[in-house]
Each structure stands twice: as structure tokens, then as C-alpha cells.
């Protein structure tokens, strides 16, 4: 007598259910890949932290900030990223040179590469852009003096041995208040006692037109994406400064 049971019958799912299963599998795989990518990036940028920063900070009361935003309109996005590195790990400990090299690293680094290429394709050939900085080699060597224009999106407004502040959000050729406007500060502070240097990226986005008087903060998705982008800039810039 044959005691071997017959194989189980495999029922084929209807096409609609098979399609749903494939879709869910792709979505699940995509979410998994995103989670792995985010975890990897979080580890890569683990040294970059965000510190409290809002409209009450003294930075928003400086002459430059008041001139830039005469109506005192509220920021729609504001953040301050920092990363601290022991001086012994840096190629130079000179304050002014650290600031210049950090600024150069921000604009010539991989973190800005995609945006640089996009802006170059879109705006470089337009009239009045010939004297701006476009090439990666130029961005890696410039001194970033006041008036320097970067890829038709940034202009240096203030320059000291400790910081470079640029206006952002629109073409430097548009000098009027803008719906999309802001100040972006690239700074370095040193602690001689602790023998460390702290690198700062401060961003203040604001609608400087009269319509921005009661502007609401940008959606959390934009603010979250901007923080990720800031971390990328910080990491790709500071790693150029290491021995």
C-alpha cells in the first residue's frame, strides 16, 4: 500500500492579489533600503549636532540681519548645526585659515556638488553671471570676500576671520526683498583651553517681503530634509580639513 501522501495543491492567486503582493513586496523592499540608507547616513554624520537656535538669538538682531530683513519678519526655517574637532586633527590651527578652508570645503565639497551642477546648467549662460564662481576649482581656492557671488544663488554679505555670511534664496542680481530669502553663516570658533575647533552652519530662511510678516514655518518635511542636507555639507566640508 502506498503510504506517501499526495503533494498539496497549490492554488494560484487571482491576478489582482498577485499584483497587490508584488506591490507590497516592492514597497517593503524600498522602505527597508531607505531605512538602511538613513541609518548609514546617520552613522556617517553622527558628529554633527543641532543646537537651540530661534528668532530670539542675537544673530537676528545684528545690523546685517536688520538690513536684510527690515520688517523683522519671522523665520520660516531656522537651524544651527555644529561639529567639534580636536585641533590636533586639523591641517591648520590658524583661525582665519580655518574659516577660509571650511568655507571652501562647503562650496567645493561633494555635499554641494549636485546643487552646483544643477544651478550651473540652469543659470550660468544667462547675462550678468560671468563673474560669479561656478567651477569646483574656483570654489576650492577663492577667498570669499564681501560681494563674491556663488552659482547665482549666494552672495557674501559679511566676512571676518571667524565667519562668512552669505545671502541665499534667489539670484544675487535680485537685490530687493524676496519671498524666498535668507542668510547662511559659515563660522569657526576655537577653544584654546580645550584645544578644539567648533564648526558652525547657521541657516535663517525668511520671506523678507511685506507678505512675510505673518509667515508660517515651512512644513516639517522641508525642515527635516534641510537638516539632512546641512549635515551632509558639514561632514563633506570638515573632512577636507583633517590631516
Helices and strands as residue ranges (DSSP letters): H 15-44, E 49-50, G 58-61, H 63-68, E 77-86, G 87-89, H 95-108, G 110-112, H 113-123, H 136-139, E 149-150, E 154-159, E 163-168, E 181-191, E 196-206, G 210-214, H 220-238, G 239-241
